[in-house]
Amino acid sequence: MVWLLHLVGDVHQPLHATSRFTANDHTNNGPGDSGGTEVKVCAERSCPRGRGTITLHVFWDGIPDSGTWTSMRNIITAAESLADASDAEARVSSPRLWLEESEQIAEQSVYAGPIKDGLGIYKITQAYRENAKEIADKRIALAGARLARLLDDALR
């Protein structure tokens, strides 16, 4: 069950569904950016001389956190504040389509300005942060709705 929860959640995080391959990427782990793990970003107001940088992947993995995931009560409150996923989207049961959605989001929004063609260090803007939060909240709600349907179908 834990593995299923993990996998359904992961396929809804855009950087778990893609890697970017460009002529400007020269990574330590071979071609591509390894799902954003090779792209460096500065998510704080300042990162003097590159200190305090994180990877783009870590930034996206950490969006839901915001310090709220410290207790079960906070987690429930945060989950209750999410908008419900649409029924039509929640009915999509193909993991392949879930991955394709995440890949498309990565192409259109994750690898958008201020993230450029290369490995960074890129400064995360407020506009990028707000868009990322909106996407993450929507994907979390959708993953939860799809997981619920998956479990309902399996236990029927």
N, C-alpha and C positions, 0 to 999 in steps of 0.2 A: 504494500500500500504506500509506504514512504517513497519508494522508487517511482511509482506511478505519479504521485503528487509532484515530485521533483521534475520528472520529465514533462508533464503537462505544463507546469509553470515555466520551465526553461524554453520550450518551443515558442512561447509567447513573448520572450525577451528578444528584441530584434538582433542583438549581437550574438545570440546563441544559434542563429540561423544563417549566418553569412560570414564571409571574410572578404575584405577588399583587396583586389589585386591591381596595382598600378605600376607604371614604369618608374615612379619615384620612391616606391617602397623598397628599402634595403633592410631587411629584418634579420634578427639573430636566428630565427627559427625557420628560415626558408622563405619562399615567396608568400606574399600576402601579409595582411596585418593580424592574422590569427583571431578573428572576431573582435577586433579593436584592442587586443591585449598588447599590441606593439605601438599603438598611437598614444602619445602623451598629451595630457590636458592639464590645464590649471583651472581648477574649479573654485578656487578661493579668489578674494579680491586682488591678491598679488601672490606671486610665486617668485620671490627674489632668486635670481640665478638658477632657476629651475627647481629649487627646493619646494617641497609640498606638492609636487605634481603627482598625478595618478594616471592610470590608463583610462582610455575611453570606455572600455568594458567595465572597469570598476565603477566609473561614474554612473553608467546605466544600471548596473546591478544595485547600486546604492540609492537610486532615486526614491524607492518606496520608504526607505528607512526614516530619514528626517528626525531621528531620535525617538520615534514613536513606538518602535518595536522592542521596548524594554519590559513589557509585561503583557500577559494575556488580555487584560482589560484594555490596554492601549491598542493592541492588535485588533480586537473586536471593534472598538470605536473607529479605528481607521478604516476597517473593512466596511462598516456600516455607512461611512461617509462617501463611499464610491457610488457613482451612478450605475444603475443596472445595465448590463449588456443587452443589446437588442435580441429579441427572440430569434430573428432570422440569422444573425451572426452566431448565436449560441447553438443553433441547430446544425451548424457545419461540423461534421463529425470526422472529417478526414485529417489526420495528422500531417499529411503531405500539404494540404491547403493551409493549415495553420503555419507551417514553415514558410510557405510561399508568401503569406501575408507578412510575416516577420521580416523576410528578406526584402520585400517591397518597402516596408517602413524604414528599414536600414538604408536602402538606396535613396529614398526620398527625404528622410528626416534626420537619421543618425549621422550620415556622412554629408550633411549640409553645413553651410556657414555657421559658425566660424571654423568648422573642421574642413581642412583643405586636402589637396592631393599630396599626401606625404605623411610623415610620422609625428609631426608636431615639434614643439609644445604649442598647443592652441588654447587660448583663453576662452573659457565658457562664458557666453554672454547671458544676461538675464532673459532675453527673448528665447535663446536656445534652451535654457534651464526650464522655463515655463512650458515650452512646447514639449520637451522631454517628459516633464511631470504629467502633462495631459495625456500623452501617449501611454506612459507607464500605467497610470491609473486605469485607463481604458483597457489595456491589455491584461492587467491583473483581474479586473472584473470579468472580462471575457474568458480568461483561463479558468476562473472559478465556476462560471456558468457551464462551460464545456465539460469540466471535470465532473460537476454534479450530474449532467446528462449522461456522461460516460458511465458513472457509477450506477445511476438509476437503471440504465439499459442492461448493465451487466448483472444487476441484482434482481431484475424483474423475473 
